Amino acid sequence: MVSISNIKLNSSDKIKAIWIRKYICEDSDKYLVDNFIQNILSKIDFSNIKPQTRINLVLEQLLLNFIYCYSKYNEGIVIPFASDYWVKSNAYNPLGFSKDIIQIVNKLADSGFFQIRKGHNNFISEYDVKKGKCTIITLTDKFKSEYLNALIGRVQLRPEIDPIYVHEKKVEMKKTGKKKKDGERRERKSKYVKAINYYERKPKVSHTGLGLSYRINIEKEEEFIKEYNQLLSQFEFTMEEMPDFKKAALVQCAFDNADTFAFGQVRRVFNKIDDTNFTHGGRFYGHFIQCLYNRRLGVDGKPLKLREYILINGKKTVELDYNCLHANMLYARSNNKPFQGDAYTIKGYEHWRNECKVAMLIVFNSENKDEAQKAFQKKIYDSNGFLKNLTTEEIGTIFDGLMELHAPIAKWFFSGVGTRLQNIDSCIASNVLKFFTKQEKPCLPIHDSFIVWEEDDELLRKKMLEEYQRVLKTSNTIGIG
């Protein structure tokens, strides 16, 4: 890995520094770039390009610039073809191109990967070079298709990625308005940092208040995750033909989540909170399928669904998930019957169902109402219009309505129990994945849902219910659909 501290940059190179740090210094993005470059090199003959040593560098620069431009502005890269006029460091050339790029750009354009537009009016942003006529290169559908193929395709096994990650809460000191005994103004500030390989091998997990305990053999779990990733690497992942507006959303999603796409491999991520080991979190992360979402609404007014187009070895797939999983888990552990009806609909406020669904996740993960309020407002801001812009009073109405609707488990609202529930559902997911791995069948987790071949629909449905009842030690049933 390249260290940013070893790269000397002038103060005027701020944009360049940002993108070197973001793309060159992170293993996942570097891996993605290299993978895509190999795809391009296998399809285009660059043997007549001199010097050969610069081809990979130029392709890397082009890809990084396009990732930046497309994800931010859906525009192209300014490339003046005049020998005395070069863009050195602006928003559309963050790594700085050189004249060697012209012959490579022409080759890529001849092969249908780029479109060259000469005499373009240069007014894209305040960071651009002097206003005037110049050349801009834009992406073609062929480029986007190859980019997606590089992202999806097959899972590339990478031994440097640990099967199990643990995020630990680290306390730091920060100046504040309160005076302490030493006269200095300080406060405690928390943040999460990655901590790996410090944990017990066979920890006992005990969930306070839920009356549930079990052991996790970390050594065997690591071996299983490696075996599972080995199985995934044998399958080819592609996307079925979809409407153009969904295809555009898929490409945008890929550009926005390039780092996650690049990981490919699955790993479990736990949270170390206080003095507990492996009682919080533990869900599976890493496969590109978890990024296939888009909050924008389609032409039919409904959220865009992208995962339903996934093909594994050319065969159609189906996704099944648990209905209102965390709430039903609490009903089961409270010796209550499963909730009947729509768990996200408050009488008189049916038009807020989407907002209520988001609120149900927040109330279990928050420690108090104020924290939940802030989390809800952030969700609204990040939803790009998918969630209604509710007032503080309206958000409070949703919280109160959900507490009344789910009175038998209301004591768990604003208790921070969410990460413990994630731990339990991650154990359920692990058992489901182990079953399909033994069958040598593909099964992809999206936290509390799974994607399998259509032919394995009933097999998955049966296994999901079986593991739900086994892990939670209940005879309660739960909706799966």
N, C-alpha and C positions, 0 to 999 in steps of 0.2 A: 504494500500500500504506500502511495506517495504521501509524505507528510507535508502539510501546508506550511509548516515552519521552515521547510527547506527550500521553499519557492520565494525568490526575492521579487517583490512587486512594488511599483511606485504608488504613491498616494492617489494618483489619477486613474489607477487601474482597478477601481473598486468593483465594477461590474465583472471584470475578468476574475477577480479574486473570489467573488461569490460563486461563480459557476465552476471554477476549478475545485473549490471546496465541496460543492454539492455533487458534482459528477465524477471528477477524476479521483477524488480521495475516498469515495465510498465503494466498497467491494461490489455491492449489488449492481450499481449502475455501470461500473467498469466491466463487469461480466456481461451485462446486457449489451453494451456497446460492442464488445468483442464478438459476441454471438451474432449480432446483426451484420457486422463487417464481414464475417465469414460467409454469411448468406449472399451478400453482394458480390464478394470475390469469386464465389462459385458460379456466378451467372454472367459475369462480364470479364472480358479479356483485357487486362491492363498492361500486357507485356510490352507494348510500344510506348508506354509512358515513362518519362525520365524526370527526376530520379526515382527508382523503384522504392527506395527507403521512405519516401514521403507519402506514399499512397495510403497506408493505414492511418497515418496522422491526419491527413486531409479528410478521409472518410469519417474519422472520429470527430473532427471539428464540425463537419457538416451535420452529423447526426445530433450532436449536442446542441448546436444552434437551432436545428429544427424542433427538437424536443422543447426547447425554451420558447421559441416563437409560436409554435402551434398551440401549446398549452396556454399561452398568455393571450395571443392576439389572432390566432388562426390565419396568420399571414406568412410571407416568405422571408428570404434573406437577401439583403442588399449586397450585391457583388458587382462593383464597377469594373468593367472590362478594360477601361483605359489604363495604360501602364503607369501613368503618373498620378493615379487617383485611387487610393485604397482606404477602406474602412479599417481602422486599427482597433478600436475598443468602444463599441456602442451596444445598445440593447439587442441589435440584430447581428452582432459579431462578437460575442462575449469572450471568445478565446483568441481572436485575432487571426485573420486569414493572411495568406501571402499569395504572390502571383502564381505559384505552382498550382493553385487550385483551378485555374481556368481550364486547362486541358482535361482535368478529371471531371469538372462540371459538364463540359461538352460531351464527354464519353457517357456520363450518366444520363444526360438529356437525350442523346442518340438512342440509348437503351430503354427510354420511356419512363425513367424514374423521376426526372425533373422536367419542369416546363420553364423555359427561359423567356422572360418578358423584357424586351429592350425598350428604352425610352419611357420607363415608368416614372410617374410623378413621385418624387421622394418627399412624402409628407406624412409618413406613418406615425412617428412619435417625436417627442421633444429630444430624444436621444440620437436621432438620425443626424447624418452629416448634412452639410449645407444644402439648402433647398435647390432642387434642380432635377434634371433628367439623369436617370441611371438605370442599371439592369437589376432586375429582381428575379430570383429563382423560387419557384413554388413547388409544392408536393403534387405528385400525380396519384391516382388511385392505385397504380402498380406499386409505388413506393409504400403507401399505407398498408397494402396487402402484405408485402414482404416484411414490413415492420411487425405486423401482428403475428405473422408466421414465426418470426424470431422470438417473440414473446411467448407464444402458446406452444405449438409443436409438442416436443417431448420434455419431460422433466430431466434436467441435467444434474447428475449427482455431484455434489460439492462437499468433500469431506471436511472443509474448514467451517461449515455451518453446524453448530452444536444442535443435537436433537432436542435438548431441554435448556430453556433459558429461565433465569430467575431475576426478576426486577426487585431491587431492594430499595426501601424508602430511606434516603440519606438526609440528615439534618444539617443545614448550613446556617450561618449567622449573617444577618443583614441589619444595617443601620435603620433605626426607626425613630418615631417621635417620643417614645417612652424612655425615661432616664432610669438606668440601673444603679446599683450601689457604687460601681466604679465611675459613675458619671457619664458613661458612654451610652448612646442611644442604640439599642439593639433589639432584634426580634428573631424568633426561630422561623426559618423558611424551609419547606420540604420540596424535594424533587426526586424523581425516580432515576436510578442508574442501573446498568446491567451488572449483575454479579453471577458468575458461572462457576460450577464445580466447588462450591464450599459446603454443600448440603449433605445431610445424612443419606445413606444408601437405601435404607428401608424405613422411612419415617411413618409414624402412626398419625393418621389424620383424624381429628376429633372436632366435630362441628357443634360448638356451644349453642345450647338452646334448641337445636334441631334434633338432638338425640340420635345422631348418626356418626359412626366412626368406622374407619377401614384403614388398611395399610396400602401404601404405594411403593412397589419395588422399583426404585428409580433406575437401577442397573438394567433390569429386564425391560423397563419402559424405553430406555435409550436403544436397546437392541431391537425392540419391536419397531420403533420409528424408523430406524435405518432399514429394516426389512421392508417396511411399508413404502418408503421412498424408492427402494430398489424395484418394488412391484410397479409403482406408478411410472417409473422410467421406461417400462416396457410398452406403454400405451401411447397412442398418437391422439392428441387433443386438437380438434378443429372446431370451426363454427359453421353451422348450417346457414344457407342463404337466408337473408332477412331483408325486410323493407329498408329502403335507402335512409330514412330518418333514424332507424335503429342502428344501421351500420355506421352512420356519422357519430351517434352517441357512443358506440363501441370504440371507435378510433379515438375519440376524445377521452374516454375512460382510460384507454391504454396509455395515452400520453400523460394524463394526469397522475397515473399510478405506476409509472415505469419502474420505480424502485421495488415495489412489491411484486410486480410481474416478474422481475428479474430473479427473485429468490427461487421460485419454483418449488423447492423442497418444503415439506411440512415439518413443523417443529411445535413443541408445547411450550407455552409461556406462562409461568407462575408469577405471583406477586408475593414478596416477603413483606408482611405487615406486622409491626411490633416484633414479638418473639416467636411467631408462628412459622412453621415450615410446611409448605405445600397444602395449606388449607384455603388459600385464596387464588383465584384464577386457575390456569392450567389448560386453557383452551388451545385448540390447534390453529396455527397461523402459517402463512407462507405460500400457499398455492395460488396461482393467478386467478382462479375462479372466484375467490373471495373479493376480488376487485370488480367483478362484473356487475356493477350496479350503477344506476344513473338516476339522480333525484328529479331530473327534468320530466315534465309530463309529456306524453305522446299526443298525437293528433286526436286520439279518442278521449283525452282528458285524464287518462289513467297513468300511473307511474310506468316508465319504460322497464320492461323485463328483458334481460339479456341472457340470463343463464339457461333459459328454456331452449336456446339454440345450440347448446353444447353437444358435440358429437365425440364419442370415444371410440377410436378405431372405426370411424364412419358410422357407428350405430347411435340411434337416438337415445336420449337419457330422460330421466324423470327426477324431480326433486321433491322429497317429503320432509316435512318439519312437524314438530310438536306444537299443538295449539296452546298458546299462553303458558309456556313451559314453567317459568319461575313461579308464577302464581299457583299453578296446579301442584308444583313441588311442595310449596308451603301448605296447601290444603292437605296433601297426603301426610306430611310430617306433623300436622296438627290434629290428625285423626278426624278430619272432616271429609265429607263426600266431595268428589270433583265438582267444580263450578259448572252449573248448567246455563247455557245461553252464551251470548256474546260478551266476553270479558272486558271489551273495550268500549262498550256503548253505555253512556249514562242517559237515563230517561230524561227527555226534554232537550238533550244536547247531542242528538244523533249526528248532527253535522260536524261535530268535533271528533269523530272516531279516530282519525289519523293522529290527532294531537293526543288523544287519550292513550293510544297505543305507545307513543313515545313516552308519555308521562309514567306509564306502568314500569318501564325500565328505570326511569330516573328515581322513582320513589324508593326502590329497593337499593339503589347504589348510593344514595345521598344520606348524610349523617343527620341532617335537619332540614326544615322547610326552606330556610334562606338559601342553603346550598342547592336544594332542588330547584328553587326559583331561578337562580343564576344559570344552572345547567340547562333548564328548559329554554330560557331566553337565548342561550348560545346555540341550542339546537335549531331554534327558529331562524336565527341569523344565518346559520350554515346551510339551511335547507334550500336556499335559492327559490323561495316561494312555494315549496311543497307544503310547508306548515303555515297555518294562518298566523298573522302577526297579532297575537293575543296580548291583552293588557295584563298587568300584575293581578288585578282583581279576577279576571277571567281564568288565569292560570290557577289561582287559588280555588276557584269554583271547580275546576277539573280535579285537583287534588282531593277536595272534600267529597266530591261525587264518587270518586274511585274508592275512598275509604268507606263510604256508606255501602257501595255496591259489594265490596269485598270485606265486610265487617269481620268474618271469622279469622282473617289473617291481617287485619289492619294494624296489629301491634308491630308487625314487621316493616311497616312503612317508615321511611326516614331512619332506618336502623343501620344502614351500610351492609346489609346482609347479601347484597348483590354479588360480590366477589366470591363469597362462600357458595352461593347457588351456582356460579360459573364453575367452581371447582367440582361440584357434584355432577353437573351436566357434562363436564369434560371427561369424567370417568365413564359416564354412559357412552359418550362418543368413542372413547378409546376401546371399549368392549365391542361396540358395533364394528369399528374398523378392524379389530383383530379377527373377528368372525369372517369378514369378507376377504381379508388378507389370506387366511387359511384356505379359503375357497378359490384364491387366485383370481378374484373378480375386482374390478375397479370400484371404489367407493370414496367419494370426495366430501370432506366435512366443511360445512359453513356454520360453525358453532353448534347450533341445535337443529340443523337440517343436514341432509345428505343427498348426494347426487349419485345415481347408479344407472345402469342400463334399464330401459323400459321393461325388459323381460324379467328383471329382478325386483320389480315393484312390490309384489306380495312378500317376497323373502325379506326385503328391507323393512316393510311395515311390521311384520311379525317380530323381527329381531329388535326393532326400536321399542316396541311395547314390552317385550321380555326383559330387556336391560333396564328400562325405566322402573319396572316393578322390582327387579332384583336389587339394583343399587339403592333405591329408596325404601326397600323393605316394606312394600305396600301391595295390597290387592287392588288398589284404585286403577281404573283405566284412564286413558287420556286420548283425546282426539289427535289423529295423525293424518295430515293431508297436504 
